[in-house]
Amino acid sequence: MKKLHKFYTLLIFIGIVFIGRLYYLQIYTDKYILNAFNTSIKQETIIPERGLIFDRNEKLLVFNKSIYELIVIPVLIEDNFNVIEFCNLIGIKKNIFFQNLNKAKSYSKYLPSVLIPFISKEQFATIQEKLYKYRGFDCTKRFLRDYKVKGSTNILGYIGEVSPKNIQNESNYYQIGDMIGWTGVEKSYEKVLRGKKGIKYWMKDRNGRIIGSYNNKKNNIKSISGYDISLTIDQSLQNYAEKLMFQKKGSIVAINPKNGEILSLVSSPINNPNLFVGINRNREFRRLIQDTIDNPFLDRTTQVRYPPASPFKLLIELAGLQMGVVKNNTTFICYKGFRYGNKIIHCHSGIHGVPIGIETATAISCNNYFAQVYKRIVEKYPKDLAKGVNEWYHIMKSFGFGSYFYNDLATGEKGMIPSGDYYNKKYGKKKWNAITIISNSIGQGEINVTPVQLANMVCAIANKGFFYTPHLVKKINHKKVYNSHFIQAKFTKVNKKYFDFIIHGMEKVFLIGTGKNFRSSNLKMAGKTGTSQNFIKKNHKIVSLPDHSIFILFAPVNHPQIAISVIIENGGFGSKWAGPIASLVAEKYINNNINRKSLENRIMNSGLHNVYSTIAKIKRMNNLYGKQSFDKKKY
């Protein structure tokens, strides 16, 4: 037994020695890793082409162009490596070489990393001839985006280098130097567009030069190009809408109410996506991100929240009808505004001292009428005001306000619709009343919405009670997308029978209301102007700025094909800028022609440059600089 015990002890001791030696070799030396790299087989990763992007009419918007990149595996660099000679060959300074090499080492000593991006074909040919002399370095082919448009960046987006977080999340796919969609559909459809990487194996001679394929290409893995996508966007309409935004900040959103397809999505200032391609992209990115006055990276269609002003009055009336606090024949007499105590919400409708009904109130935008309706909504349950506001709140939510759409847009904000519970928490139970929150009746107060939400509201009105989730992609790989979330109608909490009263009033906007000066003679539209109060709060200080110009419409009235919201920042009255722009966009889409050439020329050749210059001075004087945001999502 003693001999057997000694034998087992010796066996265990030998095992421990072997395990210790293996651990040392694997963890503390590079010997076997280097041996693996020194074999006669080279592995080359093949980057697939990203899918192309088309508009709804299969017009090509985004395609690819090839470039070359110099990659490095740091562990293979020889001790006697001639840095100066190598830098002269590839045309970079010594400090840049070490800066990029250290970045590659921090990622991995053993995995390939991009050392020099954006190498031209001519430069690649020169480098390739002598690259075999420098172990650890190689060239690879990659694809960059080429945009055939000079705008639409908020839609298309752009690609950039992966971040450490991207690599951590998908280490089985991404490596340092890879490109990924940063914004727009490039981001939201990244996994569709990127494709699948391939691998090629090559035989090398003792000098590291390729002498042929390995094993007759049997081990190669073919790369798969990304799928093409076709957007719902009508690029001709998009281009036209962008021209109308000359020297204007704001947004234009156009949606097909029949299916929720977004036809145009303009955010101004407008960026050229080609600025973010190539060697100068980081410089352009820094230049634009430092612009805290114009905030050019902010997508004003989805990320900016505005008080909706008078267009929101339409929902006040619909909620009043649905809740039974008013009827379609209810009238109110306006005495130049809604008076409460010593205060007044002024009304500039021009009709005073006579009973005003729903259609006329909509057409002339009577503040008193909608304030009276909202007061009745709040006071529906006199002993519990929060209950009435909560009932109204859920009706507003059913139109898509105060919530994310959970669609395929890369960014989004849910906006704000205050509930009765919100006011109980803010003021305390029974410490507020209808007058406290009366500003909500005219689309001000705590209410704020995004332009895409406002356009979606127009779709719900045009459809008399339902809408489809606004979305951007129509086809993937040239096959129609059937997403149940997009094709299923979402019904509001308002009965269909009430919408006709509102629609008739919206028609009258172009007959007797604020839209009569820019109505089209050959297209019947229904619309609503808005003038949104605009001020900035900072450190208990309120700075008033010029109002925003807002307009919504749908057309044609009998068979709606397009629903539009336009917001022109600091544009003043809704009828001055937003209204004419919305009507021109509708006419262009429906008729493919503009009869009102003088109106078109005025809008395309005049803007608000002087207004924005003045506002910039006010912001500097008051230290009011807006921060740009990129990570607001709808998920």
N, C-alpha and C positions, 0 to 999 in steps of 0.2 A: 504493500500500500504506500510506503514511504517513497519507493522509486516512482510509482505512478503519480504521486503527488508532485514530485520534483519535475516529472515530465510535463505535466499540465502547467506548472508554474513557468517553466522554460518556454513552452508554447505561447502562453499569454504574453510573456515578456517580448518574444520575437514579434508577435502580432502588434504590440504597442509600438515597437521600434519602426516597423514598416508603415503603420498608420501615421506616426509622427513625421517620418521622412516624406511621405506623400503629401501631407498637409503643408510641410515646409516648401516643397517644390511647387505646389499649386498656388499657395498664397503669397509666399515671400520671394519667389523668383519668376522671371519672365521666360525661362528657358524653353518650356514646352509650348507656351503661346507663340514664341518666336519661331519655333520649329514648324508650327502649323502654318504660320504666315510665309515661311520660307519654302513651302512646297512649290511644285511646278504648276499648280492650278490657280488661276485667278477667278475670283467671283465678282461679277459685275451686276449691280442693281439697275434694272431698267425702269425708268420713271415713265409712267403712261401719260398720254395726252389727256388733258382735261376735256370734258364734254363741251361742246359748243352751246351757245345760247342764242335763241331766235326769239322774235316777237310772235304775236298771235297769227300773223300772216306769213310766217316762215321767212321773215327777213333776218339775215344774219347780223347779230349785234356784237358777239364776242367770239374770237377764234384764238389760235395759238401760233406762236413763232418760237423757233428753237434757238437755244443758246447753249454754251458750254460752261462748265464749272470745274475748277481745280479742287480736287479733294485730297485729304491727307489722312493717313493712319499714323498717329504720332509715334507709336512704339516701334515702327519700322525705320524711322529716320536714323541714319548711321552717325556714329560719333564724329567722323571726319567730314561731315556734311559741309559743303562750301555755300554758306548763306549768301554771300555777296554775289557770287556767280549765279545762283538760283534766282535771286531778286532781280538781277539784270535781265535774265531770260524772260521772266513773266512780267516785268515792268512795274514793280512796286518798291516802296522804300523799306529799308530794313526794319524800322520800328513797327510798320504796319504788318510785316510778316510775323514778327514775334507776338504782336497783339492778337492776330487771328489764330496763330498756333496755340497760344495759351488758352484761348477760348475753346479750341478743339480739344485740348487736353482736359479741360475742366468738364467737358461732356463725357469723353472716354478716350483712354490711350489706345484702345484696341479696336474701336469702331470707326468707320470712315466719317469724316466731317467736311463740310465745305470750307475751303481755305480762301479761295478767290471766286466770287460769283461774276456773272455777266461777262464772259469771255467771248469775243467775236469769232466768227469762223476763220478769219484771216490770222488772228492771234493764236487761235487753237492749232492751226496748221503748223505754225512756227514752233510752238511749245511741244507738240506731240512728237516731233522728230527727235528731240533731245531728252524727253522726259524719262526715258528708260534708264538714264544715268543716275537718277535720283530716286532711291528706294523710298517707298512710303507715300509717293505722290502719284496721282492718276487724274485723268479727265473723265467727266461724265456728261452726257447730253441731258438737257432739261428743257422744259417748255415754259414760256412766259405768255401772259395774256396780251392780246391786241384787241383794242376796243374800236369798233367802227362808228362810234358815236362820241360826241363831245360833251354829253351830259348824262343824265340818268344814273349817276353814281349811287344815289340812295337806293335805287332798285337793284342794279347789277352788282354793286359792291366792288371789292378788289381783293387780291390775294397778297399775302405777306408771309414772312418766315415764321415757322412754328415757334411757339414759346416753350420753355421748360415744362409748363403745365400741360400743354398739348402732348408733349412727348410722354410725360408721366401718365396721362390718361389713356394713351394708345401707343404704348412702347413697342407693340408688335407691328406697328405700321410706320409711325413717324420717326425720323432721325433728324438730328440737327442739320439745318440747311434746307429741309423740305419746305414746301410752300403749302399754305392752307388758306381757305376763305376767311377773310377777316370781317367783312360786312356784306350786306345785301344778300342776294340769292347765292352768291359765291359762298357765303357762310351757312345759310339755312339749308342749302342743298349740297354741302361739301361732300358727303359720302356718296352721293349720286354722281357728282361731277368728277371726282378725283380718280376713279378707276381702281385698278389693282396692279401693284408693282410686279415686275418679272425679274428673273435671274438668268444670266448667261455665264457659262463656265468656259474658260479659255486655258489652253496649254501655253506655258512660258518656257523660254530657254534659260540657260544659266545666268544670262544677263538681264533677265526680267522682261524680255521682249516677247510679245504674243506671236506664236508660231502656228496657231490653228485652234479650232474648237475642241473641247474636251468630250471624249466618249461619243463622238459623232452627234453631238447636241442632244443626246437622249436625256440628260439630266436637267436641261434647260427648262425654265418655267416661263411661259409666255406672258407678257404683260397684257392687261386688258384696258383699253381706253375707257374713259368715263362716259357715261350716258349723256347725250344731248338733252337739253330741256327747251321747251317752247313756252314763253311767258304769255300771260293774258293781255299784256300791254300792247296797245296799238302804237307803234313807234312813230308813225306819221303824226298822230294826234299828240303824242308826247313831245315831239320836236316843236310842234305848233304852240303847245301850251308853254313850253320853256321860252319861246320867243316873246310871248305875252308878258313874261316876268322880267322884262328888261328893266334894270335898276330898281327892282322891287324885292323885298324880302317877304317870305310867306310860303304858301302852299296851294296847290291845286290837286284835288282828288276827284277822279271820275270812275264810276263803277257801273257795270251793267246790272240793273236791279233784277233782271230775270234769272241770274245765276251767280251773282256775287263776284264776277270776274272784274279785276281792277284794270281799267282801260288806260289810265294815266295817273302818275304819282309824281308830282313835281315838288321838289323842295328847293327853295331859293334863299341864299346864293347857290348857284349851280357849279359843281366841280366837274372837271374833265377827268374821267377815270384813268386816262393815259398818263396823267401826272404821277400816278402811283405805280408805274411800271418802269423797271430799269434801274440803272445805277444811281439816279438822282431822286429816287422815291422817298428816301428818308429825309432828305433836305426839304422836299415839298411838304411832306407830312408835318415836319416841325414848324414850317412857316405857317401852315394853315391852323395847326392846333394852338399856336400862340395868339391867334386872332380872337380875343375874348369879347370883341365888340360885335362882330358879325356872326361868330360861331358857325363857320361854314360846314363843319362836320356834323352838326346837329340835324337830324332828319326831322324837318318841321311837319311832315305829314303824320308821323307816328310817335315822336318823342316829346313834342311841345304841347303843353296843355293851355288852352285859351278859355276865357269865359265866352260861352256861345252867343250871348246877347239875344237879340230878337228872334232868330230862328228857333230858339228853345221855347218861345211862347207857343209854338204849335203843339208841343207836347203838354204844356200847361193846360191848354184847352182840351186836348184829347183825354187827359187824365181827369179833368173836371167832368166831362161827359160820361166817362166810364164809371167814375165814382158816384155819379148821380147828383152832384152838387149844383150843376147847371144843366140846362137843356139846350137844344139847338136853336130855340127861339128866345133864349135869355138875352136881355139887353142891359147895358149900363150907360149912364149919362156921364160924359167926361167934361170936367170943368178945368181944362188945361192941365190935367194931371191927377195923380192919386194922392190925396191929402191925408196925412195922419199926424195929429197934434199940430205942432208948429212947422212940420216938415212937409215936403211934397216931392213926389217923383214926377218931374215935368213930362208933359206929353206934347209932341210937336206934330201931331197927326193932322191938325188943321180943321178937324170936325169937333166942335165943342157945343155943349148945351142941348144936344139932341140925343135920343136913344141910339146906341150903336150895337149891332148884332155881330155874330161870330165872323161872317165873311168879310164885312167891312172892317172890323177890328183887325183881322189878319192882313187885309190889303194895305191899311194905313198904319199898322203897327201901333195901335193905341195902348199906351202903357197902363192907363187906368183900367181898361177892360181886363187885362190879364192879371193885374194886381188884385182886382176884385175876385176873379176866379180862384186864384191861388189862396187868397184869404179864406174863401169858403172851403177849399181843400183842407187847409190846416185845421179849420174849426169844425170839420165834419163830426168829430166826436168831442164836444165841448169840455167834457170832464177828463179827457185824455188826448191832448193835442199830438203827442208822439204817435199815437195810433193812426191818426189821419196822415201824418207825414210819412210814416212807415208804409202805408198803403200806396201813397204817391211814389215813394222810393222804389218799390218793387215794380211799379209800372214803368218807371224810367229805366230800371235795370233791364227790363224785357226788350228795350230798344238797343241794347248793346252798350249802354253807358255805365261807367263805374266798374267795368270788368275787362279782362283781357279777352281777345278774340281766340287765342290759341290757334293761330293760323300759320302760314308759311312766311310771314314777314320776319325779318331778322331782329327788328326792334319793336317796341310797343310800350305804351303807358295805359293804365286803366282809367286815369282821370278821377274825378271826384263827384259823387252824388251824395249829399248828406241825408242821413236818415233821422227819424225822430229820436232814436236811441243816441245818435251822435249829439243832438242838441241837448238831450237830458244830461249827457256826460259833460258837455261843454259849459252849459249855463246852470245846470241843476234842475231837477223836476219842478215844474210849475213856476220857474223863474224866467220863462220866455214865452212869447206868444207869436201870432202870425205877423205882427208888425216887426218883431225882432228880426225875422228872416224874410221880409217882403222882397228884398233884392233878388231872391231866387226866381220870382215871378217874371223877371225880364232877362233871365239868363246871366245874372251877375252873382254877387254873394260868394258862397263857397263853391259854386258849381264851376267845374272846368272839364273840358273834353278835348280830344285830339281831332284834327281834321278828318282822319279816316273814320272815326266814330260818327262825326257829323254827316259825312257822305252816306254812311250806312243808315243813319236815321232817315235820310231822304229816300233811300231804297225802300225802307219799311212803309213810308207814307205812300210812295208811288205804287207799291204792291197792296196797299190797303190792309196792312196788318202783319206782314211777315217779311223776312229778309234771309239771304244766304250769306254765310260767313265770307267776308272779303278775302280774296286770295290772289296769288301772283302767278302760279304755274299751271299751265293748261295741258301740256304733254311732257312725258318723259320718254326718251328714245323714240320720239315721233308717234307715241301711242297715248291716247287721251287718258288723263288721270281721273280715276273714280274714287275720290276720297269721301267717305260717308259723311264726314264732318262738314265738307264743303257743299255737298249736293242735297243735304237735308234742310228743309225750310225751318227757320226758327220763328215761332209765332209770338207776337207781342200780347200783352194782357188787355189790349183795347179791341173792342168789337169792331168788325169790318164796317158796320153801318155808319160809324161816326166819321170815317175818313173823308167822305165826299164833301162834308161841310168845310173841312180844312183845305182840301184841294181846290174847291171853288174860290176860296179866299186867296189862295196862292196864285190862281189864274188872274184874279183882279189886281194883283201886285203890278202886273204889266199893263193893266187897263186904266186904273185910277190911282194906283199907289206909286211906290218909290222906283218901280222898274219901267215906268211908261216911257222914259226918255231913251231907253236902249232896247226896246222890244223889237223882235224880228217880225217882219211882215209875212214871212213864209214858213214860220215854225211856231207852233203853239206851245208855250212853256208855262210852268208853274214854279214860282220862286218866292224867296223871302230875303229881305235885306237885314243886316245887323250892323250895329256900331258898338264895338266892345270897348268898355272903359279899360284903360291900361295904366297901371302904376306899379312902382317897385317899392317894397318895404325893406328897410335895412336899419338895424339898431333903433327901432321905434320911429324911424323917419320915413315919411311917405313922399316919394317923388313922382309927380304926375307926368306922363308922357302922352304923345298924340294917340288917339284911339285907333283900334284895329278895324279895318274894313272887311266885312263878312257878307257872303251871299251864298245861298243854296238854291238849287233848282233841279227839276227833272223835265225831260222832254222825250217825245211828244206827250201831251197830256193824256190822250186816249190810249196810247200804246207805248208806255215808257221804255226807252232803249238806253238812256243814260241818266245817271244821278250824279250831281256835282256839288262839291263844297269848295269855296275859295276863301282864303284868308290872306289879306295883304296887311302886313304889320305896319302900324302907324299910318295907314292910308286914309283915316278919317271915316266919313260916311260910307255905308255899304254900297250906296248907289254910285259912288265916284269911281272906284277902281274894281272892287270884287264883283259887283253886278255885271258891268260890261264884259269883264274877262270870262265869267261863267257862261254868259249868253253866247259869246264868240266860240268858246270851246264846244258848246252844245250844237251850234249851227255847223261848225266844221265837221263834227263827227256824223251828224245826221245827214247833212246835205253835201258834204265834201266840198263846200264852196262858201264863200263869204260875200254877201251882198252889201253889207255895211262897211265898205272900204274905208271911209273916213274915220269911223270908230276904231277899226282895226289899226289904221296907221297911227292914230293918237296913242293907243295903248302900247303899240310896239316901239314907239319912238320917244316916249316920255316916261319918266319914273319919279322916284322919290329920293334921289341922291342928296339934294339939299336938306331934306328932312332928316335923313340918316346922319348927315354930317353934324347937324345941330344936336341930335340925340347923343351922338358920340361925345360931343363936348360936355353935355349935361352929365353923362355917365362918368366921364373923367373927373369932372368937378366934384361929384358926389361919391367917387370911388365905387361905382356900381358896375362891376364887370361880371358878366354871366360866365359860368364854367361850362365847358363842353363835356358832354356825357356820351359814353359809348356802350355801357353795359346794362342799360335798362332793357329788360326783356319782357316778353309776354308769357313766359313759361311758368 
